[in-house]
Amino acid sequence: MSRRAVILAGGKGTRLRPYTTVLPKPLMPIGDYPILEVIVRQLVQAGFAHITMAVNHQAHLIEAFFQDGKKWNVKIDYSLEDIPLGTMGPLKLLKDLPENFLVMNGDVLTDLNFEKFFKSHENSNSIFSISSMERDQLVDFGVLETNSDGILTGFKEKPRQSFQVSMGVYMLSYESLSYVPNNTVFGFDNLMLKLLEKGEFVSVIPHKGYWLDIGRPDDYERAIDEFESLKKTFLNG
């Protein structure tokens, strides 16, 4: 069975204004390509034969650019939200999803091996798999540690903490959609809390390579700066 992917490309990109006043965020250029074309090329190289783009904001521009996907030797179709449904809500509009499928944000620049990630989920007992990265967060204050009486017991000047964070790339088993309501704003956070509540298995698969979410101006500018030197890494030459 051919691999299926859903790309979430319906966001307004408000954090990237004024760039996104004219273009939807997935069409923002990174080097020679829009970020969404980089993703499409990567998925095709990883054996995905059918890509559905979940669109909303400025959907006509995305459809005009990608059309039916023939240019990239892949089937591309579109699912239009009449109202914003969050990250997981739009999946309920799709009636032909296979047993296992990939879902990802349309603004992710990464060298993730999508084929390996797909197979890791298929070979697991998990209902949902998350590709993750370790991120350091600098606390820009002096942190006070106190006891219940308000007495200082420790102090850390601008400590750095490490977290596993979601990359915005997921593998889903079809049964996970039974926890997503119809026609309701329902995000990744809502679904994770529901799956934890129900005791379902969710895999977190760390990625040690490159990952950038271009949703903020500084990250977008970094992506532009780094793309040319890393193009062969992203697009296998």
DAZI-V59126 format. One record per pair of residues at least 24 apart in sequence whose ideal C-beta (glycine too) atoms are under 10 Angstrom apart, sorted by sequence separation. I is the first residue (numbers start at 0). J is the second residue. If there is no record, write none. Layout:
BEGIN
I J
I J
END
This chain:
BEGIN
48 72
49 73
50 74
51 75
52 76
53 77
54 78
55 79
56 80
135 159
136 160
175 199
208 232
209 233
43 68
48 73
49 74
50 75
51 76
52 77
53 78
54 79
55 80
102 127
135 160
136 161
174 199
8 34
35 61
39 65
47 73
48 74
49 75
50 76
51 77
52 78
53 79
54 80
55 81
134 160
135 161
136 162
165 191
175 201
8 35
25 52
44 71
47 74
49 76
50 77
51 78
52 79
53 80
55 82
56 83
101 128
103 130
134 161
135 162
172 199
33 61
36 64
43 71
55 83
133 161
134 162
136 164
172 200
6 35
25 54
35 64
36 65
39 68
42 71
43 72
55 84
99 128
101 130
133 162
134 163
8 38
35 65
43 73
132 162
133 163
134 164
23 54
25 56
26 57
33 64
39 70
40 71
42 73
53 84
131 162
132 163
133 164
6 38
23 55
24 56
25 57
33 65
39 71
131 163
132 164
169 201
170 202
6 39
23 56
24 57
40 73
53 86
131 164
132 165
4 38
23 57
26 60
36 70
39 73
55 89
129 163
131 165
132 166
170 204
4 39
22 57
23 58
25 60
26 61
36 71
53 88
54 89
129 164
130 165
131 166
6 42
21 57
23 59
25 61
39 75
53 89
129 165
130 166
132 168
168 204
4 41
19 56
23 60
26 63
53 90
129 166
130 167
131 168
4 42
19 57
22 60
23 61
26 64
51 89
129 167
130 168
165 203
166 204
168 206
3 42
4 43
21 60
22 61
25 64
26 65
51 90
53 92
129 168
130 169
166 205
2 42
25 65
53 93
87 127
128 168
129 169
130 170
163 203
166 206
4 45
23 64
51 92
128 169
129 170
22 64
51 93
127 169
128 170
163 205
168 210
2 45
4 47
8 51
9 52
10 53
13 56
127 170
128 171
167 210
2 46
3 47
4 48
5 49
6 50
8 52
9 53
10 54
11 55
12 56
51 95
61 105
126 170
127 171
128 172
166 210
1 46
2 47
3 48
4 49
5 50
6 51
7 52
8 53
9 54
10 55
11 56
12 57
51 96
125 170
126 171
127 172
166 211
167 212
1 47
2 48
3 49
4 50
5 51
6 52
7 53
8 54
9 55
10 56
11 57
49 95
125 171
126 172
164 210
166 212
1 48
2 49
3 50
4 51
5 52
6 53
7 54
8 55
9 56
123 170
125 172
126 173
127 174
165 212
167 214
0 48
1 49
2 50
3 51
4 52
5 53
6 54
7 55
8 56
9 57
49 97
124 172
126 174
127 175
164 212
8 57
9 58
51 100
53 102
120 169
121 170
123 172
126 175
8 58
116 166
120 170
125 175
126 176
49 100
50 101
51 102
54 105
119 170
120 171
121 172
126 177
127 178
9 61
53 105
116 168
118 170
120 172
126 178
8 61
47 100
52 105
116 169
117 170
47 101
116 170
6 61
111 166
113 168
45 101
8 65
109 166
111 168
113 170
109 167
129 187
6 65
42 101
107 166
109 168
107 167
127 187
42 103
104 165
106 167
107 168
41 103
104 166
105 167
129 191
103 166
104 167
127 190
103 167
104 168
127 191
38 103
102 167
103 168
104 169
38 104
39 105
41 107
45 111
47 113
102 168
103 169
38 105
41 108
45 112
46 113
47 114
101 168
102 169
103 170
127 194
38 106
41 109
45 113
46 114
101 169
102 170
126 194
4 73
6 75
8 77
9 78
38 107
41 110
44 113
45 114
100 169
101 170
102 171
125 194
8 78
9 79
34 104
35 105
37 107
38 108
41 111
43 113
44 114
45 115
47 117
100 170
101 171
3 74
4 75
9 80
34 105
35 106
37 108
38 109
41 112
42 113
45 116
46 117
99 170
100 171
126 197
131 202
1 73
11 83
33 105
34 106
35 107
37 109
41 113
42 114
45 117
99 171
100 172
127 199
128 200
129 201
130 202
131 203
133 205
1 74
5 78
10 83
34 107
41 114
98 171
99 172
100 173
102 175
126 199
127 200
128 201
129 202
130 203
131 204
132 205
133 206
9 83
34 108
98 172
99 173
125 199
126 200
127 201
128 202
129 203
130 204
131 205
132 206
133 207
9 84
38 113
42 117
96 171
97 172
98 173
125 200
126 201
127 202
128 203
129 204
130 205
131 206
132 207
9 85
10 86
97 173
98 174
100 176
124 200
125 201
126 202
127 203
128 204
129 205
130 206
132 208
134 210
7 84
9 86
29 106
96 173
123 200
125 202
132 209
7 85
123 201
124 202
125 203
132 210
7 86
25 104
26 105
27 106
29 108
123 202
125 204
131 210
132 211
7 87
9 89
24 104
25 105
96 176
130 210
132 212
8 89
24 105
25 106
86 167
90 171
123 204
7 89
23 105
24 106
25 107
87 169
120 202
7 90
23 106
86 169
90 173
93 176
104 187
119 202
5 89
87 171
120 204
5 90
90 175
91 176
102 187
119 204
90 176
5 93
87 175
91 179
116 204
87 176
90 179
91 180
92 181
115 204
3 93
89 179
91 181
92 182
116 206
5 96
15 106
87 178
88 179
91 182
3 95
87 179
88 180
91 183
3 96
12 105
87 180
88 181
111 204
3 97
10 104
12 106
85 179
88 182
91 185
112 206
2 97
3 98
5 100
6 101
7 102
8 103
10 105
84 179
88 183
90 185
111 206
1 97
3 99
4 100
5 101
6 102
7 103
8 104
9 105
10 106
84 180
87 183
88 184
89 185
110 206
112 208
0 97
2 99
3 100
4 101
5 102
6 103
7 104
8 105
84 181
87 184
88 185
109 206
110 207
111 208
0 98
2 100
3 101
4 102
5 103
6 104
7 105
8 106
84 182
85 183
86 184
87 185
88 186
110 208
111 209
0 99
2 101
3 102
4 103
6 105
7 106
84 183
85 184
86 185
87 186
109 208
110 209
111 210
6 106
7 107
82 182
84 184
85 185
86 186
87 187
90 190
109 209
110 210
6 107
81 182
82 183
83 184
84 185
85 186
86 187
87 188
88 189
108 209
109 210
80 182
82 184
84 186
85 187
86 188
87 189
88 190
108 210
109 211
85 188
86 189
87 190
107 210
108 211
109 212
85 189
86 190
87 191
107 211
108 212
85 190
106 211
107 212
108 213
87 193
106 212
107 213
106 213
107 214
104 212
105 213
106 214
4 113
104 213
104 214
108 218
2 113
108 219
2 114
106 218
4 117
106 219
108 221
3 117
108 222
2 117
2 118
106 222
108 225
108 226
110 229
108 229
110 232
111 233
109 232
110 233
109 233
110 234
108 233
110 235
38 168
7 167
7 169
4 168
5 169
4 170
5 171
34 211
34 213
7 187
29 211
29 213
34 219
37 222
27 213
25 213
34 222
24 213
37 226
44 233
24 214
29 219
44 234
45 235
28 219
44 235
27 219
30 222
34 226
41 233
44 236
29 222
30 223
37 230
40 233
41 234
28 222
29 223
32 226
40 234
41 235
18 213
19 214
24 219
27 222
28 223
30 225
31 226
38 233
40 235
27 223
29 225
30 226
31 227
37 233
29 226
30 227
37 234
15 213
18 216
28 226
29 227
30 228
32 230
14 213
15 214
17 216
30 229
31 230
14 214
15 215
16 216
19 219
30 230
12 213
13 214
14 215
15 216
18 219
29 230
32 233
12 214
14 216
32 234
15 218
30 233
10 214
14 218
15 219
29 233
30 234
14 219
12 219
END
